[in-house]
Amino acid sequence: MRIAMVGTRGVPARYGGFETAVEEVGRRLADQGHRVTVYCRTAPGQERPARHLGMDLVHLPAARKRSLETLSHSALSVAHLLTHRADAAFVFNAANSPLLPALRAARIPVATHVDGLEWKRAKWGPVGQRYYRMAEALAVRWSDALIADAQGIADYYRSEFGVPTTLLTYGAPVISPGTDKLAELGLTPGGYHLAVARFEPENHVDVIVDGYRRSGATKPLVVVGSAPYSDAYTARVHRLADDRVRFLGGVWDQDQLDQLYAHAYTYLHGHSVGGTNPSLLRAIGAGTAVLAYDVDFNREVVEDSGRFFGSPADVAALVDAAEADPESVRRSGVRARELAKGYDWDDVAAGYEQLARRLAGRHVPSRRPSGRRFPAPTYAPAPVPFPRSAPEAGAPQAVAARPDVIPFRGAQQ
């Protein structure tokens, strides 16, 4: 099959979850003999390789303005795709949904990865929030299939629009790196707490730093990340810190970042709107105990291996409790690594391949939903019981049938 991947910054993956998914899934599809084309958002001066890990790359520019960058690049990508046809297209990010009618008119079957609840992000003003709400409806109306990366996202589209989704998460790399690059930072295994996030309000870096400051922790808090758009928020986070907090900025050396994840005493995760988060998956794959912001997306991943917070006071209490009980932290890390095995890139890629075959074979509804939202009540996250009882080793995990989720091998349900 000829498979196109549209709407991301492309590969090699250097930025976030979408790019990682494209690289990990695309390389595996190419290994299976499919011709995979990835559209790359390439800035002036960047390298423009023609191929990467078996994938064909098409490099196109984008408007250098936050509100237009994604859509402008995707528009050029779709224009190219219309003259270089594919058997199936995966469009990442519901923000690109105004371009879907062009693919439908050209009879290129398309699945849209709708991502998280983007309209909840604080960086978007009222106009941006209205746009993303509209884009969700257009994705429902014009896609042949929808991809959700978390059960909470699938529940949202069922509740808001009454539509099914294909549930395909990300993979969790199971890592056991060395410590040499940790020593370069003056850190020792188990000697620090870790937070990794872009500095944006919905990632609650301020809550983590404020809560840590209120704690009696003796291990420092290491914060990795920066703010692509908000100097004011970054300044607020720094004001909340005390001298136990170390800000490393962006860490682009993947080996060093893996060592930071793997040897942290705890990993504090504040993301709240983005569905299944690759940083959280990397933490559980490293076998690190997790303290996570209390939303259903995070509970889906961490289950009974983690503890959850909603305020700075919660963070302080959890950090203090963790330092007082090393054995509990160790057990949480072991359980986290067990859970990570359920997020396998081979299974995820197999799910994408099955979906691509379904699209290419036109095994999709001939008529799509209207895209109109259901009246109130609107979506509310489903309660997730905590703690969940851990299954016995080797015991099968029962999965209830869900009429609103299309089951695929590799889907987390």
Secondary structure as UniProt FT lines:
FT   STRAND          2..6
FT   HELIX           17..31
FT   TURN            32..33
FT   STRAND          35..41
FT   TURN            44..45
FT   STRAND          51..52
FT   TURN            53..54
FT   STRAND          55..60
FT   HELIX           66..83
FT   STRAND          88..92
FT   HELIX           94..99
FT   HELIX           100..105
FT   TURN            106..107
FT   STRAND          110..113
FT   HELIX           118..120
FT   TURN            122..123
FT   HELIX           126..142
FT   STRAND          145..148
FT   HELIX           151..161
FT   STRAND          165..167
FT   HELIX           180..183
FT   TURN            184..186
FT   TURN            189..190
FT   STRAND          193..196
FT   HELIX           201..203
FT   HELIX           205..214
FT   STRAND          221..224
FT   HELIX           231..240
FT   TURN            243..244
FT   STRAND          245..249
FT   HELIX           254..263
FT   STRAND          266..269
FT   HELIX           278..285
FT   TURN            286..287
FT   STRAND          289..293
FT   HELIX           296..302
FT   HELIX           303..305
FT   STRAND          307..309
FT   HELIX           312..324
FT   HELIX           326..340
FT   TURN            341..342
FT   HELIX           345..360
FT   TURN            361..362
FT   TURN            393..394
FT   TURN            403..404
FT   STRAND          405..406
FT   TURN            409..410
//
